[in-house]
Amino acid sequence: MGYGGYRLANGSTGCSGRVELRHGGAWGTLCDSQWDLQAAHILCQQFDCGFALSIPARQLFGTGDGPVWNGTFGCERNESRLRDCLVTALGTTECPPESEASVVCS
């Protein structure tokens, strides 16, 4: 798919923050228009951070410097990493202002 990494940025701990992913060689923020709690749970587990407590809105963790990636993660319950979820429409399509995906893990 061309994306190769995930990280949480600007959180107070390593288990919370704005969701960023590496796609096409560049780090960018994930748009939250299609971000859901199931995908957040898998990302928290991937980082050994328990489970997702919430997916806060309204730029709780600030805005990123790079592109904003817009994609839909079709996660079931058996994936252990976000990259194992089916991803569609990952690209730099328009994302509403203040719509960066974020997560707070347990």
C-alpha positions in Angstrom: 0.0 0.0 0.0 3.0 2.4 0.3 2.5 3.3 4.0 5.0 2.1 6.5 4.6 3.2 10.1 2.5 4.7 12.7 3.1 7.0 15.6 1.3 9.1 18.2 2.4 12.7 18.3 2.0 15.5 20.8 0.4 13.5 23.5 1.2 13.7 27.2 2.3 10.1 27.2 3.5 7.6 24.6 -0.1 6.1 24.6 -2.0 9.2 23.5 -1.8 11.7 20.7 -2.5 12.7 17.2 -2.4 9.7 14.8 0.4 10.0 12.2 1.3 7.6 9.5 4.1 7.3 7.0 2.9 7.1 3.4 4.9 7.5 0.3 8.0 8.4 2.3 6.4 11.2 4.2 4.9 11.5 7.7 1.4 12.9 7.8 -1.6 13.2 10.0 -4.5 10.9 9.6 -7.9 12.6 8.9 -10.5 11.5 11.4 -13.4 11.5 8.9 -13.2 7.7 8.7 -11.3 7.0 12.0 -13.2 4.7 14.3 -12.9 3.1 17.8 -12.1 -0.3 16.3 -9.1 0.9 14.4 -8.0 2.9 17.5 -8.2 -0.2 19.6 -5.9 -2.0 17.2 -3.4 0.9 17.2 -3.3 1.0 21.0 -2.7 -2.8 21.1 0.0 -2.4 18.5 1.8 0.1 20.8 1.3 -2.1 23.9 -0.9 0.6 25.3 -4.0 -1.5 26.3 -7.2 -0.4 24.5 -8.6 2.8 23.2 -10.5 4.9 25.9 -11.5 7.6 23.4 -10.9 9.2 20.0 -11.0 12.9 21.0 -12.0 15.5 18.4 -11.2 19.1 17.8 -7.4 19.1 17.7 -6.8 18.1 21.3 -3.2 17.2 20.3 -2.6 20.0 17.8 -2.0 19.9 14.1 0.7 18.2 12.2 3.2 19.7 9.8 3.0 17.3 6.9 0.1 16.2 4.6 -3.2 15.0 6.0 -3.9 11.5 4.8 -7.5 10.4 4.4 -8.2 6.6 4.5 -10.7 4.1 5.7 -9.4 1.3 7.9 -11.7 -1.8 7.6 -10.6 -3.4 10.9 -12.2 -6.5 12.3 -11.3 -7.9 15.7 -8.5 -10.3 14.8 -5.9 -7.9 13.5 -2.8 -7.3 15.7 -1.5 -4.3 13.7 -3.2 -1.5 11.9 -1.3 -2.3 8.7 -3.2 -5.7 8.7 -6.6 -3.9 8.3 -8.0 -3.3 4.8 -7.3 0.3 3.8 -9.2 2.1 1.1 -8.8 5.6 -0.4 -5.6 6.6 1.3 -4.6 9.9 -0.2 -4.4 13.6 0.4 -8.0 14.3 -0.3 -9.8 17.2 1.4 -10.1 16.8 5.2 -12.4 19.2 7.1 -10.5 21.7 9.4 -9.7 20.5 12.9 -10.3 16.8 11.9 -7.0 15.2 12.8 -7.4 11.6 14.1 -6.3 11.1 17.7 -6.5 8.4 20.4 -6.2 8.1 24.2 -5.2 4.6 25.2 -5.6 3.0 28.6 
